Amino acid sequence: MQYRKDKYDRDISILGYGCMRFTRKNGAIDLEKAEREILLAIQNGVNYLDTAYVYPGSEVAVGEILSRNALRDSVYIASKLPHYLIKSKESMEKHFREQLSRLKTDHIDYYLMHMLTDTGTWDRLKTMGIESWIEEKLKSGQIRQIGFSYHGGSEMFCRLVDAYPWDFCQIQYNYMDENSQAGRRGLEYADAKGIPVIIMEPLRGGKLVDLLPDSAKKLIASDPHGRTPAELALRWLWDQPQVLTILSGMNSEETVAENCRIAAIAEAGEFQAEDFALIDRIKAEINRNIRVNCTGCGYCLPCPKGVDIPGTFRCYNEIYTEGKRSARSEYLQCTVFRAVPSSASLCVSCGKCEPHCPQQIAIRKELKNAARELETPVYKIARRVNKTFKLW
């Protein structure tokens, strides 16, 4: 296993265990199966386990497995505060103590504000005393490092990086999201600030393995190094020294063994020109079915009405490259659950964006098309609920 240093010079395995996708049996986590998989990962050098309050049964499973195998001190546990459920400082404390109980531990090594969406969300937490609460936990040692996880555009991500002296952060990032979500810009911005970056969705929930078009599969099959789709995607990430660790939601011993094999030999800076060219060709095949030729450059921003134009087009394209369900779910996360919504339907057709678009996209027209596809009745209900209850 290869390791990289965190902010405080701790060795973190470059492969982390994402504990959201444990196999379930009769509605509950198959604890025996999850235990075999986690133990195999730890035996192969994995020392970072990521869970969250809202992952059903996950914290309890992790706590039980580590406790009965006396492995708590062999790993770092990351978990997350569900800020969208927090109404007061007392509520923070209640949820945190419940997490300690579930995890059967007296401290959490890496604690994240779960899915911060914008600075408004962070400001809301500040009014409840989050900063003094974090300081108390860091001082007592109940929390060892503090960070946040994020879904959304790079501009807001950079603002959140600057909003607090974070120890680390977590972003969705993979070769298809290089210029969307926080993207390479966000990765490099955080790194320049001395903030290690943890990667989630390195395979876009398995889509960069299971939903590749046949033409992309043929390209990968022709790789002279014999790398699999997953190996190429993981190595593309590990090639970047700014990446601290990659979270993989492993739910089979075969996957654990294979990912650990790759993580034992992957190095930063090992990709050559032909490797990047192969990734570019794969991306081109995946993108053949896209509707809007948006590169995510962001030159169209800021929108006077706050529309996330690149984010909208990314999700709109995903309907045709990955499927409606995942595209609409991501659009909901990135546009509704925030203090100031950024929905496509907010567009008033002012046209200020279009002269700045290098791709000469008819942005106003395409935003209307995207809104028709993405803003379903369910989306509109969620938007009203969020506005009423301030779930951000």
Stockholm file with secondary structure:
# STOCKHOLM 1.0

chainA/1-392         MQYRKDKYDRDISILGYGCMRFTRKNGAIDLEKAEREILLAIQNGVNYLDTAYVYPGSEVAVGEILSRNALRDSVYIASKLPHYLIKSKESMEKHFREQLSRLKTDHIDYYLMHMLTDTGTWDRLKTMGIESWIEEKLKSGQIRQIGFSYHGGSEMFCRLVDAYPWDFCQIQYNYMDENSQAGRRGLEYADAKGIPVIIMEPLRGGKLVDLLPDSAKKLIASDPHGRTPAELALRWLWDQPQVLTILSGMNSEETVAENCRIAAIAEAGEFQAEDFALIDRIKAEINRNIRVNCTGCGYCLPCPKGVDIPGTFRCYNEIYTEGKRSARSEYLQCTVFRAVPSSASLCVSCGKCEPHCPQQIAIRKELKNAARELETPVYKIARRVNKTFKLW
#=GR chainA/1-392 SS CCEEECTTSCEEESEEEETTCCCEETTEECHHHHHHHHHHHHHTTCCEEECCTTSTTHHHHHHHHHHHTTCGGGSEEEEEECGGGCCSHHHHHHHHHHHHHHHTCSCEEEEEEEEECSHHHHHHHHHTTHHHHHHHHHHHTSEEEEEEEECSCHHHHHHHHTTSCCSEEEEECCGGGTTSSSHHHHHHHHHHTTCCEEEECTTTTTHHHHSCCHHHHHHHHTCTTCCCHHHHHHHHHHTSTTEEEEEECCCSHHHHHHHHHHHTTCCTTCCCHHHHHHHHHHHHHHGGGCSSCCCCCCTTCCCTTCCCHHHHHHHHHHHHHTCHHHHHHHHHHHHTSSSSCCCGGGCCCCCSSGGGCTTCCCHHHHHHHHHHHHCCHHHHHHHHHHHHHTCC
#=GC SS_cons         CCEEECTTSCEEESEEEETTCCCEETTEECHHHHHHHHHHHHHTTCCEEECCTTSTTHHHHHHHHHHHTTCGGGSEEEEEECGGGCCSHHHHHHHHHHHHHHHTCSCEEEEEEEEECSHHHHHHHHHTTHHHHHHHHHHHTSEEEEEEEECSCHHHHHHHHTTSCCSEEEEECCGGGTTSSSHHHHHHHHHHTTCCEEEECTTTTTHHHHSCCHHHHHHHHTCTTCCCHHHHHHHHHHTSTTEEEEEECCCSHHHHHHHHHHHTTCCTTCCCHHHHHHHHHHHHHHGGGCSSCCCCCCTTCCCTTCCCHHHHHHHHHHHHHTCHHHHHHHHHHHHTSSSSCCCGGGCCCCCSSGGGCTTCCCHHHHHHHHHHHHCCHHHHHHHHHHHHHTCC
//
